[in-house]
């Protein structure tokens, strides 16, 4: 399997070279990498879990760097064993080219696959290799940028913490608002209680008013009061005229309406 390509990285050629030789950076960027140990300036060992189609296996391999030309490039030779899944070995050359806005990383890979992996088909293997290389270069560029701009990363963390603290500060105010609404409920209940207490008094006033109006209009509702001697005219008619009786009833009705209207206004 042969694969070649290039990747633009927004960093200087020296920074890219240093990152390519940093085992911590490579471990973060290599898909499925679980372990990566650098035993010397030119030798590294790695453990990675790789899935190709339906086959998933853990590969243990060794990598050797040769033809080092810092910071321009080098050659990589590697071989990995995946148990029953098979094996993989290959050779890659890496060349760095400086540009005005960063560095272009050129790579050329010649790899061989054996065992069960070789039975999956060249098309599936090529597609998987391109996906893995794309993931590696994306993470590689992001990791270099993160290391070059740690202040921005910390600033982003502080902003996220500030938003969280702001949300927590809003919670007590919401609690106070809820408490205010809760404390307002007894006032409403007190108004309802006052209204219930005042209803019997209104009923008593209305009853007395109606009783007085009927007594005045009829010349005495209760025998012995309105009809007592001297309260009747000589012709046997009520001592109060019909017009005066009507006026008294209108006044009493207006008084009753005023009482109910005043009560309704205070309740609203």
VOFI-663608 format. One record per residue: z, y, x of N, C-alpha, C in turn. Coordinates in Angstrom, 1 decimal, padded with zeros to 4 digits, m for minus. Each point is the difference from the previous one (the first is absolute). Example, Ala and Ser with C-alpha at 12.3 -4.5 7.8 and 13.67 -1.06 7.14 Angstrom:
% VOFI-663608
{{007.8, m005.7, 013.2}, {000.0, 001.2, m000.9}, {000.0, 001.2, 000.9}};
{{m000.7, 001.1, m000.4}, {000.0, 001.1, 000.9}, {000.8, 001.1, m000.8}};
END
This chain:
% VOFI-663608
{{000.0, m001.2, 000.8}, {000.0, 001.2, m000.8}, {000.0, 001.2, 000.9}};
{{m000.9, 000.9, m000.2}, {m000.1, 001.3, 000.7}, {000.2, 001.1, m001.0}};
{{000.8, 001.0, 000.5}, {000.3, 001.1, m000.8}, {000.2, 001.2, 000.9}};
{{m000.6, 001.1, m000.4}, {000.1, 001.3, 000.8}, {000.1, 001.2, m000.9}};
{{000.5, 001.0, 000.4}, {000.1, 001.2, m000.8}, {000.8, 001.1, 000.8}};
{{000.3, 001.1, m000.7}, {000.7, 001.1, 000.6}, {000.9, 000.6, m001.1}};
{{001.0, 000.7, 000.5}, {001.0, 000.6, m000.9}, {000.4, 001.4, 000.6}};
{{000.0, 001.0, m000.8}, {000.4, 001.4, 000.4}, {001.5, 000.1, m000.2}};
{{000.7, 000.4, 001.0}, {001.5, 000.2, 000.0}, {000.3, 001.5, 000.4}};
{{000.7, 000.7, m000.9}, {000.3, 001.4, 000.3}, {001.1, 000.2, 001.0}};
{{m000.2, m000.4, 001.2}, {000.9, 000.1, 001.1}, {m000.7, 000.0, 001.3}};
{{000.7, 000.5, 001.1}, {m000.7, 000.0, 001.3}, {m000.2, m001.4, 000.5}};
{{m000.9, m000.1, 001.0}, {m000.3, m001.3, 000.6}, {001.2, m000.6, 000.7}};
{{000.9, 000.9, 000.6}, {001.2, m000.5, 000.7}, {001.0, m000.6, m001.0}};
{{000.1, 000.7, m001.2}, {000.9, m000.5, m001.0}, {m000.4, m001.3, m000.6}};
{{m001.3, m000.2, m000.2}, {m000.6, m001.2, m000.5}, {000.2, m001.1, 001.0}};
{{m000.2, 000.3, 001.3}, {000.2, m001.1, 001.0}, {001.4, m000.4, 000.1}};
{{000.9, 000.9, m000.1}, {001.5, m000.4, 000.1}, {000.4, m000.8, m001.2}};
{{m000.6, 000.3, m001.2}, {000.4, m000.7, m001.2}, {m000.6, m001.5, 000.1}};
{{m001.2, m000.1, 000.6}, {m000.6, m001.3, 000.1}, {000.8, m000.9, 000.9}};
{{000.8, 000.5, 000.9}, {000.8, m000.7, 000.9}, {001.5, m000.1, m000.3}};
{{000.3, 000.5, m001.2}, {001.4, 000.0, m000.5}, {000.2, m001.1, m001.0}};
{{000.8, m001.0, 000.4}, {000.2, m001.2, m000.9}, {000.6, 000.4, m001.3}};
{{000.8, 001.0, m000.1}, {000.6, 000.4, m001.3}, {m001.0, 000.5, m000.9}};
{{m000.9, 000.8, 000.5}, {m001.1, 000.5, m000.8}, {m000.9, m001.1, m000.5}};
{{m000.4, m000.9, 000.9}, {m000.9, m001.1, m000.4}, {000.7, m000.9, m001.0}};
{{001.2, m000.3, 000.1}, {000.7, m000.8, m000.9}, {000.0, 000.6, m001.4}};
{{000.1, 001.3, m000.1}, {000.0, 000.6, m001.3}, {m001.4, 000.0, m000.6}};
{{m001.0, 000.1, 000.8}, {m001.4, 000.2, m000.5}, {m000.7, m001.3, m000.2}};
{{000.3, m001.1, 000.7}, {m000.7, m001.3, m000.1}, {000.4, m000.6, m001.3}};
{{m000.9, m000.3, m000.9}, {000.3, m000.6, m001.3}, {000.7, m001.4, 000.2}};
{{001.1, m000.2, m000.7}, {000.7, m001.3, 000.1}, {000.7, m000.3, 001.2}};
{{000.1, 001.0, 000.9}, {000.7, m000.2, 001.3}, {001.5, m000.1, m000.2}};
{{000.6, m001.0, 000.5}, {001.5, m000.2, m000.2}, {000.7, 000.2, 001.4}};
{{m000.7, m000.3, 001.1}, {000.6, 000.1, 001.3}, {m001.1, 000.5, 001.0}};
{{000.4, 000.8, 000.9}, {m000.9, 000.5, 001.0}, {000.8, 000.3, 001.3}};
{{m000.1, m000.7, 001.0}, {000.8, 000.2, 001.2}, {m000.9, 000.2, 001.2}};
{{000.3, 001.0, 000.7}, {m000.8, 000.4, 001.2}, {000.8, m000.5, 001.3}};
{{m000.6, m001.0, 000.6}, {000.7, m000.6, 001.2}, {m000.4, 000.7, 001.3}};
{{m001.1, 000.7, 000.0}, {m000.4, 000.7, 001.2}, {m001.0, 001.1, m000.5}};
{{m000.5, 000.8, 001.0}, {m000.9, 001.0, m000.4}, {m001.4, m000.5, m000.5}};
{{m000.2, m001.3, 000.2}, {m001.3, m000.6, m000.4}, {000.1, m001.2, m000.9}};
{{001.2, m000.4, m000.3}, {000.2, m001.2, m000.8}, {001.0, 000.2, m001.2}};
{{m000.4, m000.5, m001.2}, {000.8, 000.1, m001.2}, {m000.1, m001.3, m000.8}};
{{001.0, m000.3, m000.7}, {000.0, m001.2, m000.9}, {000.3, 000.5, m001.4}};
{{m000.6, m000.7, m001.0}, {000.2, 000.5, m001.4}, {000.1, m001.2, m000.9}};
{{000.6, 000.3, m001.2}, {000.1, m000.9, m001.1}, {m000.5, 000.7, m001.3}};
{{m001.0, m000.5, m000.7}, {m000.5, 000.7, m001.1}, {m000.3, m001.0, m001.1}};
{{000.1, 000.5, m001.3}, {m000.4, m000.8, m001.1}, {m001.2, 000.6, m000.6}};
{{m001.1, m000.8, m000.1}, {m001.3, 000.4, m000.4}, {m000.5, m000.9, m001.1}};
{{m000.6, 000.7, m001.0}, {m000.5, m000.8, m001.2}, {m001.5, 000.3, 000.0}};
{{m000.8, m001.1, 000.0}, {m001.4, 000.0, m000.1}, {m000.4, m000.8, m001.2}};
{{m000.4, 000.7, m001.1}, {m000.3, m000.8, m001.2}, {001.2, m000.7, m000.5}};
{{m000.1, m001.4, m000.3}, {001.1, m000.8, m000.4}, {000.9, m000.5, 001.1}};
{{m000.4, 000.3, 001.2}, {000.8, m000.5, 001.2}, {000.9, 001.1, 000.5}};
{{001.3, m000.4, 000.1}, {000.9, 001.0, 000.6}, {000.8, m000.8, 001.1}};
{{000.1, 000.6, 001.1}, {000.6, m000.7, 001.2}, {000.7, 001.0, 000.9}};
{{000.9, m000.5, 000.8}, {000.7, 000.8, 001.0}, {m000.6, m000.3, 001.3}};
{{m000.5, 001.0, 000.7}, {m000.6, m000.2, 001.3}, {000.9, 000.5, 001.1}};
{{000.1, m000.7, 001.0}, {000.7, 000.3, 001.2}, {m001.0, 000.1, 001.2}};
{{000.0, 001.2, 000.6}, {m001.1, 000.2, 001.0}, {000.5, 000.8, 001.2}};
{{m000.9, 000.1, 000.9}, {000.3, 000.8, 001.3}, {m001.2, 000.9, 000.2}};
{{000.3, 001.2, 000.4}, {m001.0, 001.0, 000.2}, {000.0, 000.5, 001.5}};
{{m001.1, 000.1, 000.6}, {m000.1, 000.5, 001.4}, {m000.9, 001.2, 000.1}};
{{000.4, 001.0, 000.7}, {m000.8, 001.2, 000.2}, {m000.6, 000.0, 001.4}};
{{m001.2, 000.3, 000.1}, {m000.7, 000.1, 001.2}, {m001.0, 001.1, 000.1}};
{{m000.4, 000.3, 001.2}, {m001.0, 001.1, 000.3}, {000.6, 001.3, m000.6}};
{{001.2, 000.2, 000.3}, {000.7, 001.3, m000.5}, {m000.6, 001.2, 000.7}};
{{m000.4, 001.0, m000.9}, {m000.5, 001.2, 000.5}, {000.6, 001.2, m000.8}};
{{001.3, 000.3, 000.3}, {000.7, 001.0, m000.8}, {m000.5, 001.4, 000.3}};
{{m000.2, 000.8, m001.0}, {000.2, m000.3, m001.5}, {m001.3, m000.3, m000.7}};
{{m000.9, m000.7, 000.7}, {m001.4, m000.1, m000.6}, {m000.1, m001.3, m000.7}};
{{000.6, m001.1, 000.4}, {m000.1, m001.3, m000.7}, {000.4, m001.2, 000.8}};
{{m000.1, m001.2, m000.6}, {000.3, m001.2, 000.6}, {m000.7, m001.2, m000.7}};
{{000.3, m001.2, 000.5}, {m000.5, m001.2, m000.6}, {001.2, m000.9, m000.5}};
{{m000.2, m000.6, m001.2}, {001.1, m000.8, m000.5}, {m000.5, m001.4, m000.2}};
{{000.8, m001.0, 000.5}, {m000.3, m001.4, m000.1}, {001.2, m000.6, m000.7}};
{{m000.3, m000.7, m001.1}, {001.1, m000.6, m000.8}, {m000.3, m001.4, m000.6}};
{{001.1, m000.7, m000.2}, {m000.2, m001.3, m000.7}, {001.2, m000.3, m000.8}};
{{m000.2, m000.5, m001.2}, {001.1, m000.3, m000.9}, {m000.1, m001.4, m000.7}};
{{001.1, m000.7, m000.2}, {000.0, m001.3, m000.6}, {000.7, 000.1, m001.4}};
{{m000.7, m000.5, m001.0}, {000.5, 000.0, m001.4}, {000.4, m001.3, m000.6}};
{{000.3, m001.0, 000.9}, {000.3, m001.3, m000.6}, {m001.2, m000.7, m000.6}};
{{000.2, m000.5, m001.2}, {m001.0, m000.8, m000.7}, {m001.1, 001.0, m000.5}};
{{000.3, 001.3, m000.1}, {m001.0, 001.0, m000.4}, {m001.1, 000.1, 001.0}};
{{000.3, m000.2, 001.3}, {m001.0, 000.1, 001.0}, {000.4, 000.9, 001.1}};
{{m000.9, 000.6, 000.7}, {000.3, 000.9, 001.1}, {m001.0, 001.1, 000.0}};
{{000.3, 001.0, 000.8}, {m000.9, 001.2, 000.2}, {000.1, 000.5, 001.4}};
{{m001.1, 000.3, 000.6}, {000.0, 000.6, 001.3}, {m001.2, 000.9, 000.2}};
{{000.2, 001.0, 000.8}, {m001.1, 001.0, 000.1}, {000.2, 001.0, 001.2}};
{{m001.0, 000.8, 000.1}, {000.0, 001.1, 001.0}, {m000.4, 001.3, m000.7}};
{{000.7, 001.1, 000.4}, {m000.4, 001.3, m000.6}, {000.1, 001.0, 001.1}};
{{m000.9, 000.9, m000.1}, {m000.1, 001.2, 000.9}, {000.3, 001.3, m000.8}};
{{000.8, 000.8, 000.6}, {000.4, 001.3, m000.7}, {m000.3, 001.1, 000.9}};
{{m000.7, 001.0, m000.6}, {m000.4, 001.2, 000.8}, {000.4, 001.3, m000.8}};
{{000.6, 000.9, 000.7}, {000.4, 001.3, m000.7}, {m000.9, 001.1, 000.5}};
{{m000.4, 000.8, m001.0}, {m000.8, 001.2, 000.2}, {000.6, 001.2, m000.6}};
{{000.2, 001.0, 000.9}, {000.7, 001.2, m000.5}, {m001.0, 000.9, m000.7}};
{{000.4, 000.7, m001.1}, {m000.8, 000.9, m000.8}, {000.8, 001.3, m000.2}};
{{m000.6, 001.0, m000.6}, {000.7, 001.2, m000.3}, {001.1, m000.1, m000.9}};
{{m000.1, m000.9, m001.0}, {001.1, m000.2, m001.0}, {000.7, m001.3, 000.1}};
{{000.0, m000.6, 001.2}, {000.8, m001.2, 000.1}, {m000.7, m001.0, 001.0}};
{{000.1, m001.3, m000.4}, {m000.6, m001.0, 000.9}, {m000.7, m001.1, m000.9}};
{{m001.1, m000.5, 000.6}, {m000.7, m001.1, m000.7}, {000.3, m001.2, 000.8}};
{{000.5, m001.0, m000.7}, {000.3, m001.3, 000.5}, {m001.2, m001.0, m000.3}};
{{m000.7, m000.4, 001.1}, {m001.1, m001.0, m000.2}, {000.5, m001.4, 000.4}};
{{m000.3, m000.9, m000.9}, {000.4, m001.4, 000.3}, {m001.1, m001.0, m000.3}};
{{000.0, m001.1, 000.8}, {m001.0, m001.1, m000.1}, {000.8, m001.3, 000.1}};
{{m000.1, m000.9, m001.0}, {000.8, m001.2, m000.1}, {m000.9, m001.2, 000.0}};
{{000.3, m001.0, 000.8}, {m000.7, m001.3, 000.0}, {001.0, m001.1, m000.2}};
{{000.1, m000.6, m001.2}, {001.1, m000.9, m000.3}, {m000.6, m001.4, m000.4}};
{{000.9, m001.0, 000.2}, {m000.4, m001.4, m000.4}, {001.2, m000.5, m000.8}};
{{m000.4, m000.7, m001.1}, {001.0, m000.6, m000.9}, {m000.2, m001.5, m000.2}};
{{001.0, m000.8, 000.0}, {m000.1, m001.4, m000.1}, {001.0, m000.6, m001.0}};
{{m000.2, m001.3, m000.4}, {000.9, m000.6, m000.9}, {m000.3, 000.3, m001.5}};
{{000.9, 000.0, m000.8}, {m000.2, 000.2, m001.5}, {m000.6, 001.4, m000.2}};
{{000.4, 001.0, 000.8}, {m000.5, 001.4, m000.2}, {m001.6, 000.0, 000.1}};
{{m000.5, m000.8, 000.9}, {m001.4, 000.0, 000.2}, {m000.8, m000.6, m001.2}};
{{000.7, m000.7, m000.9}, {m000.7, m000.5, m001.1}, {000.0, 000.9, m001.2}};
{{000.5, 001.2, 000.1}, {000.1, 000.9, m001.1}, {m001.4, 000.8, m000.2}};
{{m000.8, 000.0, 001.1}, {m001.2, 000.7, m000.1}, {000.0, 001.3, 000.7}};
{{m001.1, 000.3, 000.7}, {m000.1, 001.2, 000.8}, {000.2, 001.3, m000.8}};
{{m000.6, 000.0, m001.2}, {000.1, 001.2, m000.8}, {001.4, 000.4, m000.3}};
{{000.9, m001.0, m000.5}, {001.3, 000.3, m000.3}, {000.8, 000.4, 001.3}};
{{m000.3, m000.6, 001.1}, {000.7, 000.3, 001.2}, {m000.3, 001.4, 000.5}};
{{m001.3, 000.4, m000.1}, {m000.4, 001.3, 000.4}, {000.6, 001.1, m000.9}};
{{000.1, m000.3, m001.3}, {000.5, 001.0, m000.9}, {001.5, 000.2, 000.3}};
{{000.7, m001.1, 000.2}, {001.5, 000.1, 000.3}, {000.2, 000.7, 001.3}};
{{m000.8, m000.2, 001.0}, {000.1, 000.6, 001.3}, {m000.2, 001.5, m000.1}};
{{m000.9, 000.5, m000.9}, {m000.2, 001.4, m000.2}, {001.1, 000.6, m000.7}};
{{000.6, m000.7, m001.0}, {001.1, 000.5, m000.7}, {001.2, 000.2, 000.9}};
{{000.3, m001.0, 000.8}, {001.1, 000.1, 001.0}, {m000.2, 001.1, 001.0}};
{{m001.2, 000.2, 000.5}, {m000.2, 001.0, 001.0}, {000.1, 001.4, m000.7}};
{{m000.4, 000.1, m001.2}, {000.1, 001.3, m000.8}, {001.5, 000.3, m000.2}};
{{000.8, m001.0, m000.3}, {001.4, 000.3, m000.2}, {000.7, 000.4, 001.3}};
{{m000.4, m000.7, 001.1}, {000.6, 000.4, 001.3}, {m000.3, 001.4, 000.4}};
{{m001.3, 000.4, m000.1}, {m000.3, 001.4, 000.5}, {000.6, 001.1, m000.9}};
{{000.1, m000.3, m001.3}, {000.7, 001.0, m000.9}, {001.4, 000.1, 000.4}};
{{000.7, m001.1, 000.2}, {001.4, 000.1, 000.3}, {000.2, 000.6, 001.4}};
{{m001.0, m000.3, 000.9}, {000.1, 000.5, 001.4}, {m000.1, 001.5, 000.0}};
{{m000.9, 000.6, m000.7}, {m000.2, 001.4, m000.1}, {001.2, 000.7, m000.6}};
{{000.6, m000.6, m001.1}, {001.1, 000.6, m000.7}, {001.3, m000.1, 000.9}};
{{000.1, m001.0, 000.8}, {001.2, m000.2, 000.9}, {m000.1, 001.1, 001.1}};
{{m001.2, 000.2, 000.6}, {m000.1, 001.0, 001.0}, {000.3, 001.4, m000.5}};
{{m000.5, 000.3, m001.2}, {000.3, 001.3, m000.6}, {001.5, 000.2, m000.3}};
{{000.6, m001.1, m000.5}, {001.5, 000.1, m000.2}, {000.7, 000.2, 001.2}};
{{m000.4, m000.6, 001.1}, {000.7, 000.2, 001.3}, {m000.2, 001.4, 000.6}};
{{m001.2, 000.6, m000.3}, {m000.3, 001.3, 000.5}, {000.6, 001.1, m000.8}};
{{000.3, m000.3, m001.3}, {000.6, 001.1, m000.8}, {001.3, m000.5, m000.7}};
{{001.0, m000.3, 000.8}, {001.2, m000.5, m000.6}, {000.7, 001.0, m000.9}};
{{m000.2, 001.3, 000.3}, {000.7, 001.1, m000.7}, {m000.5, 000.0, m001.5}};
{{m001.3, m000.2, m000.1}, {m000.6, 000.0, m001.4}, {000.6, m001.2, m000.8}};
{{000.1, m001.1, 000.7}, {000.6, m001.2, m000.7}, {001.4, 000.3, m000.4}};
{{000.8, 000.6, 000.9}, {001.4, 000.3, m000.4}, {000.0, 001.0, m001.1}};
{{m000.9, 001.0, 000.0}, {000.0, 001.0, m001.0}, {m000.3, m000.6, m001.4}};
{{m000.9, m001.0, 000.0}, {m000.4, m000.7, m001.2}, {001.2, m000.7, m000.5}};
{{000.8, m000.6, 000.9}, {001.2, m000.7, m000.5}, {001.0, 000.9, m000.5}};
{{000.2, 001.2, 000.6}, {001.0, 001.0, m000.4}, {m000.4, 000.5, m001.4}};
{{m001.3, 000.3, m000.2}, {m000.5, 000.4, m001.3}, {000.3, m001.0, m001.1}};
{{m000.2, m001.3, 000.3}, {000.3, m001.0, m001.0}, {001.5, 000.0, m000.3}};
{{000.8, 000.1, 001.1}, {001.5, 000.1, m000.2}, {000.4, 001.2, m000.9}};
{{m000.7, 001.1, 000.3}, {000.3, 001.3, m000.8}, {m000.3, m000.2, m001.4}};
{{m001.1, m000.7, m000.4}, {m000.4, m000.2, m001.3}, {001.1, m000.9, m000.7}};
{{000.4, m001.0, 000.7}, {001.0, m000.9, m000.5}, {001.3, 000.7, m000.3}};
{{000.4, 000.9, 001.0}, {001.3, 000.8, m000.2}, {m000.2, 000.9, m001.2}};
{{m001.1, 000.6, m000.1}, {m000.3, 001.0, m001.1}, {000.2, m000.7, m001.4}};
{{m000.5, m001.2, 000.0}, {000.1, m000.8, m001.3}, {001.4, m000.3, m000.3}};
{{000.8, m000.3, 001.1}, {001.4, m000.3, m000.2}, {000.8, 001.3, m000.5}};
{{m000.4, 001.1, 000.5}, {000.6, 001.3, m000.4}, {m000.2, 000.3, m001.4}};
{{m001.2, m000.4, m000.5}, {m000.3, 000.3, m001.4}, {000.8, m000.9, m001.0}};
{{000.5, m001.1, 000.5}, {000.7, m000.9, m000.9}, {001.3, 000.6, m000.5}};
{{000.9, 000.6, 000.9}, {001.2, 000.6, m000.6}, {m000.3, 001.1, m001.1}};
{{m001.0, 000.8, 000.2}, {m000.3, 001.0, m001.0}, {m000.4, m000.6, m001.3}};
{{m000.7, m001.1, 000.1}, {m000.3, m000.7, m001.3}, {001.2, m000.6, m000.6}};
{{001.0, m000.4, 000.8}, {001.2, m000.5, m000.5}, {000.8, 001.1, m000.7}};
{{000.0, 001.2, 000.6}, {000.7, 001.1, m000.6}, {m000.6, 000.4, m001.3}};
{{m001.4, 000.0, 000.0}, {m000.7, 000.3, m001.3}, {000.4, m001.0, m001.1}};
{{000.1, m001.3, 000.4}, {000.3, m001.0, m001.0}, {001.4, 000.2, m000.5}};
{{000.9, 000.4, 001.0}, {001.4, 000.2, m000.4}, {000.1, 001.2, m001.0}};
{{m000.8, 001.1, 000.3}, {000.0, 001.1, m000.9}, {m000.4, m000.3, m001.4}};
{{m001.1, m000.9, m000.1}, {m000.4, m000.4, m001.3}, {001.1, m000.9, m000.7}};
{{000.7, m000.8, 000.8}, {001.0, m000.8, m000.6}, {001.2, 000.8, m000.5}};
{{000.3, 001.1, 000.8}, {001.2, 000.9, m000.4}, {m000.4, 000.8, m001.2}};
{{m001.3, 000.2, m000.3}, {m000.4, 000.8, m001.1}, {000.2, m000.8, m001.3}};
{{000.1, m001.3, 000.1}, {000.0, m000.8, m001.2}, {001.3, 000.2, m000.8}};
{{001.2, 000.1, 000.6}, {001.2, 000.3, m000.8}, {m000.1, 001.3, m000.8}};
{{m000.6, 001.0, 000.5}, {m000.2, 001.3, m000.7}, {m000.7, m000.2, m001.3}};
{{m001.1, m000.9, 000.0}, {m000.7, m000.3, m001.2}, {000.9, m000.7, m001.0}};
{{000.8, m000.9, 000.6}, {000.9, m000.8, m000.9}, {001.0, 000.9, m000.6}};
{{000.5, 001.0, 000.8}, {001.0, 000.9, m000.5}, {m000.6, 000.9, m001.2}};
{{m001.3, 000.4, 000.1}, {m000.6, 000.7, m001.0}, {m000.1, m000.8, m001.3}};
{{m000.3, m001.3, 000.2}, {m000.1, m000.9, m001.2}, {001.3, m000.1, m000.6}};
{{001.1, m000.2, 000.8}, {001.3, m000.1, m000.6}, {000.4, 001.2, m000.7}};
{{m000.3, 001.2, 000.6}, {000.3, 001.3, m000.7}, {m000.7, 000.1, m001.3}};
{{m001.2, m000.4, m000.1}, {m000.8, 000.0, m001.2}, {000.6, m000.8, m001.1}};
{{000.4, m001.3, 000.4}, {000.6, m000.9, m000.9}, {001.4, 000.6, m000.6}};
{{000.7, 000.7, 000.9}, {001.3, 000.5, m000.4}, {m000.2, 001.2, m001.0}};
{{m001.1, 000.8, 000.2}, {m000.2, 001.1, m000.8}, {m000.6, m000.3, m001.4}};
{{m000.6, m001.2, m000.2}, {m000.6, m000.3, m001.3}, {001.0, 000.0, m001.1}};
{{001.2, m000.6, 000.1}, {000.9, 000.0, m001.1}, {000.4, 001.4, m000.4}};
{{000.2, 000.9, 001.0}, {000.4, 001.4, m000.3}, {m001.1, 000.7, m000.8}};
{{m001.3, m000.3, 000.4}, {m001.1, 000.6, m000.8}, {m000.1, m000.5, m001.4}};
{{000.3, m001.3, m000.1}, {000.0, m000.6, m001.4}, {001.1, 000.7, m000.8}};
{{001.2, 000.2, 000.6}, {001.1, 000.6, m000.8}, {m000.4, 001.4, m000.4}};
{{m000.6, 000.8, 000.9}, {m000.4, 001.4, m000.3}, {m001.0, 000.0, m001.2}};
{{m001.0, m000.9, 000.1}, {m001.0, m000.1, m001.1}, {000.7, m000.4, m001.3}};
{{000.9, m000.9, 000.0}, {000.6, m000.5, m001.2}, {000.8, 001.2, m000.7}};
{{000.8, 000.7, 000.9}, {000.8, 001.1, m000.6}, {m000.9, 001.1, m000.5}};
{{m001.1, 000.3, 000.7}, {m001.0, 001.0, m000.4}, {m000.6, m000.3, m001.3}};
{{m000.4, m001.2, m000.2}, {m000.6, m000.4, m001.3}, {001.0, 000.0, m001.1}};
{{001.2, m000.4, 000.3}, {001.1, 000.0, m001.0}, {000.3, 001.4, m000.5}};
{{000.0, 000.9, 001.0}, {000.3, 001.4, m000.4}, {m001.1, 000.6, m000.8}};
{{m001.3, m000.3, 000.4}, {m001.1, 000.6, m000.7}, {000.0, m000.5, m001.4}};
{{000.2, m001.3, m000.2}, {000.1, m000.5, m001.4}, {001.1, 000.6, m000.8}};
{{001.1, 000.2, 000.6}, {001.2, 000.6, m000.7}, {m000.3, 001.4, m000.4}};
{{m000.6, 000.8, 000.8}, {m000.4, 001.4, m000.3}, {m001.0, 000.0, m001.1}};
{{m001.1, m000.8, 000.2}, {m001.1, 000.0, m000.9}, {000.4, m000.5, m001.4}};
{{000.8, m000.9, m000.1}, {000.3, m000.6, m001.4}, {001.3, 000.6, m000.6}};
{{000.6, 000.9, 000.7}, {001.2, 000.6, m000.5}, {001.2, m000.9, 000.1}};
{{000.0, m000.9, 001.0}, {001.1, m000.9, 000.2}, {m000.3, m001.4, m000.2}};
{{m000.2, m000.8, 001.2}, {m000.4, m001.4, m000.1}, {001.2, m000.8, m000.4}};
{{001.2, 000.3, 000.5}, {001.2, m000.7, m000.4}, {000.7, 000.6, m001.2}};
{{000.2, m000.7, m001.0}, {000.7, 000.5, m001.2}, {001.3, 000.7, 000.4}};
{{000.2, 001.2, m000.6}, {001.3, 000.7, 000.3}, {m000.2, 001.0, 001.1}};
{{m001.2, 000.0, 000.6}, {m000.2, 001.1, 001.1}, {m001.0, 001.0, m000.6}};
{{m001.3, m000.4, m000.1}, {m001.0, 001.0, m000.4}, {000.2, 000.3, m001.5}};
{{000.5, m001.0, m000.8}, {000.1, 000.3, m001.4}, {001.4, 000.5, m000.4}};
{{000.8, 000.4, 000.9}, {001.3, 000.6, m000.3}, {m000.1, 001.2, m000.9}};
{{001.0, 000.4, m000.8}, {m000.1, 001.1, m000.9}, {m000.3, 001.3, 000.8}};
{{m000.9, 000.7, m000.5}, {m000.4, 001.3, 000.6}, {m001.3, m000.2, 000.9}};
{{m000.4, m001.3, 000.2}, {m001.2, m000.2, 000.8}, {m001.2, m000.2, m000.9}};
{{000.1, 000.0, m001.2}, {m001.1, m000.2, m000.9}, {m000.2, 001.3, m000.8}};
{{m001.3, 000.3, m000.3}, {m000.3, 001.2, m000.8}, {000.3, m000.3, m001.4}};
{{000.0, 001.0, m000.9}, {000.3, m000.2, m001.4}, {m001.0, m000.8, m000.7}};
{{m001.2, 000.0, 000.5}, {m001.1, m000.7, m000.7}, {m000.1, m001.5, 000.4}};
{{001.0, m000.4, 000.8}, {000.0, m001.4, 000.5}, {m000.9, m000.3, 001.1}};
{{m000.7, 001.0, 000.6}, {m000.8, m000.3, 001.2}, {000.8, 000.1, 001.3}};
{{m000.6, m000.5, 001.0}, {000.7, 000.1, 001.4}, {000.1, 001.4, 000.4}};
{{001.1, 000.3, 000.6}, {000.2, 001.4, 000.5}, {m000.9, 000.4, 001.1}};
{{m000.7, m001.0, 000.6}, {m001.0, 000.4, 001.0}, {m001.4, m000.1, m000.6}};
{{m000.9, 001.0, 000.2}, {m001.3, m000.1, m000.5}, {m000.9, m001.0, 000.7}};
{{m001.1, m000.4, m000.7}, {m000.9, m000.9, 000.6}, {m000.7, 000.5, 001.2}};
{{m000.3, 001.3, 000.1}, {m000.6, 000.6, 001.2}, {000.9, m000.1, 001.1}};
{{001.3, 000.4, m000.2}, {001.0, m000.1, 001.1}, {000.2, m001.4, 000.5}};
{{000.0, m000.9, m001.0}, {000.1, m001.5, 000.4}, {m001.1, m000.4, 000.9}};
{{m001.2, 000.4, m000.4}, {m001.2, m000.4, 000.8}, {000.1, 000.6, 001.5}};
{{000.4, 001.3, 000.0}, {000.2, 000.6, 001.3}, {001.0, m000.7, 000.9}};
{{001.1, m000.4, m000.6}, {001.1, m000.7, 000.7}, {m000.5, m001.3, 000.5}};
{{m000.8, m000.8, m000.8}, {m000.6, m001.3, 000.4}, {m001.0, 000.2, 001.2}};
{{m000.8, 001.1, m000.1}, {m000.9, 000.2, 001.1}, {000.7, 000.3, 001.3}};
{{001.1, 000.8, m000.1}, {000.8, 000.4, 001.2}, {000.6, m001.2, 000.6}};
{{000.6, m000.9, m000.8}, {000.6, m001.2, 000.5}, {m001.0, m001.0, 000.6}};
{{m001.2, m000.1, m000.6}, {m001.0, m000.8, 000.6}, {m000.5, 000.5, 001.3}};
{{m000.1, 001.3, 000.1}, {m000.4, 000.6, 001.3}, {001.1, m000.2, 001.1}};
{{001.3, 000.0, m000.4}, {001.1, m000.2, 000.9}, {m000.1, m001.5, 000.5}};
{{m000.2, m000.9, m000.9}, {m000.1, m001.4, 000.4}, {m001.2, m000.2, 000.9}};
{{m001.2, 000.6, m000.3}, {m001.1, m000.1, 000.9}, {000.2, 000.6, 001.4}};
{{000.8, 001.1, 000.0}, {000.3, 000.6, 001.3}, {000.8, m000.9, 000.8}};
{{001.0, m000.7, m000.6}, {000.9, m000.9, 000.7}, {m000.8, m001.1, 000.7}};
{{m000.8, m000.6, m000.8}, {m000.9, m001.2, 000.5}, {m000.9, 000.5, 001.1}};
{{m000.6, 001.2, m000.2}, {m001.0, 000.5, 001.0}, {000.7, 000.3, 001.3}};
{{001.2, 000.6, m000.1}, {000.7, 000.3, 001.2}, {000.4, m001.2, 000.8}};
{{000.4, m001.1, m000.8}, {000.4, m001.2, 000.7}, {m001.2, m000.7, 000.6}};
{{m001.2, 000.1, m000.6}, {m001.2, m000.7, 000.6}, {m000.4, 000.8, 001.2}};
{{000.1, 001.3, 000.0}, {m000.4, 000.8, 001.2}, {000.9, m000.3, 001.2}};
{{001.4, m000.1, m000.2}, {000.9, m000.3, 001.1}, {m000.2, m001.5, 000.5}};
{{m000.4, m000.9, m000.9}, {m000.3, m001.4, 000.4}, {m001.2, m000.1, 000.8}};
{{m001.1, 000.8, m000.3}, {m001.2, 000.0, 000.8}, {000.2, 000.6, 001.3}};
END
